[in-house]
Amino acid sequence: MFVKKGFIHMIEIVLVSLIVIMSIPVILYPFSRPSDWDKVLLSAHGKDFISAADMINENGESFVQNIMEKNKTEISNELWKIMGIESRKINYGIYTKNSIKNRVRVAFNCTSCDVTSEKIYIRNMLSPTYVNGRFINFDLFTFSYDEMEKYDIDVIVLTKTGSGDDTIDQAELHIDKIKNYLKNGGGIIEIVNSSSIGNTNLQREVFGIFPSTGGSTGNITFKNPDNPKKPNYEIQKYFYGVGIYTPIASDEKGNLTLWINRKYEIRRNNTGCIGSAYCKVDVDRNGNGVFESDELGFEKGDTFTIEHNSKNFYFSVDKIDENGKYVNFNFLREEPYEFEDFTEDKIEPLDSSNNIILETSGGRPAGIINQTTGRAIWIDEGRGDDFNALVKSAVMWAAGKDWWNVLKTISGEYEKVSYFVSQGEDFHEPYWVELNIWYIY
């Protein structure tokens, strides 16, 4: 009997100790999980932000519209001012759906090639670009297929430049990893001369293309300039907004390079501008090396023409840096743009001809998309600022249109408040801005 009583006392002591230990977090941290009322308040806070932000006008647009043009710090500062989120112990994340990404993470594999040469080659095609009132930047870095899951990649770029290791061969060896990456939302682009495209698993299964015969040379135009319902429409839509980012050197001049190797000099101009700021640009439209009277003083929004092959192609001045460091020009649709032929052989899509984004007048494709395994695109190898604009448009398409403006790890239950925006200076962008908010514990 004595033994049993002692055993019971021991159990009582253990139970009391457990109760005390379990009570400590409640005493020290007297917070509970959010109730239904807490969730209602959380949702109300989010709607308060949306309403208040919609009334803050900047350049004729609300903060929610301008959010696409702001960085994380600027967005955070506005949030603290509007809602006082920090004092309310609320955290947040902002997600955008159906809009091109402000910053595209572009990766290339260079197992044994000259990394510097490869990076310069790709970087020259992916300079910053000014689209719909904001800059789009491309972050370029190398990656390893062996540790592919560790990288945050929007678009993989494959080339065949002869700088050493063939990135196409490496991709062939890791085709299963590439297909899995595409399945999970990634994009891929190959910029490879049509004469180097083989009838391989990579080309057929990832890019949906194969080498063929026939077709002939001719000026290259977009295959579907008018029908937004077809899959080959979107890249040419981007092209007319991406335009040409033209840096200006210390001698106050820069160059437009069009139709492979035709150069047109530009010059910054601050005649009649406020103070020392630059607000104009001169363009040697006929390429004769002399700035003539009808080639001077173009301002933002002005249009001009450049003649090529007996046609006048239209351009506009999209943005002039007030410090005179760059000018951004746009292609205009008045005369559908024509590229000088940069194809060699005929490449065809395995699927529909609607996947051809541009081709020569002789029916030879210069770019083909494939969406059977994800967002993949092949573009024949070319050069010039117009070709670079095409590559940037393709990379933006391959990167997808859902992204975090402000990314934070969501802790616990959260509420989501959405705001629909429909705008676009260069092309129409209807998109959703989602505010995810949750309590901090």
URBEL-V944298 format. One line per field, one symbol per residue. phi: phi as a letter, one per 20 degrees, with the letter a starting at -180 (. if undefined). A space follows every 10 residues. Layout:
BEGIN
phi = ???
END
This chain:
BEGIN
phi = .gffffffff ffffffffff ffegffffcf ddffegfgff ffffgffgfg ffffeeebln cfffffgfed efffffffff ffdmgffelc dbbccdcmcg ffcdedccec fceegfffff gfffecfgcd clnbeddded bebdffcgfe eedebeddcb emepfeffff fgfcffffff fffeofcbcd dcggfdeded fgffeeemcb fccnmbfqfe cffcecdfee feefffffgf dfmcedfdff emcbcedclm bedcfcbfbc fneemefdcc bdcffemenc eegeddmfdg nfdbdceblm cedecceebc ffemeacddd fdegcgfcef fceccedcef efffefebbf fendfdabdb cfdqecbdcf fbboffffff fffffffffn cdaefcdcff dnfcdccdce ccbqedbfce bdddddcbfe d
END
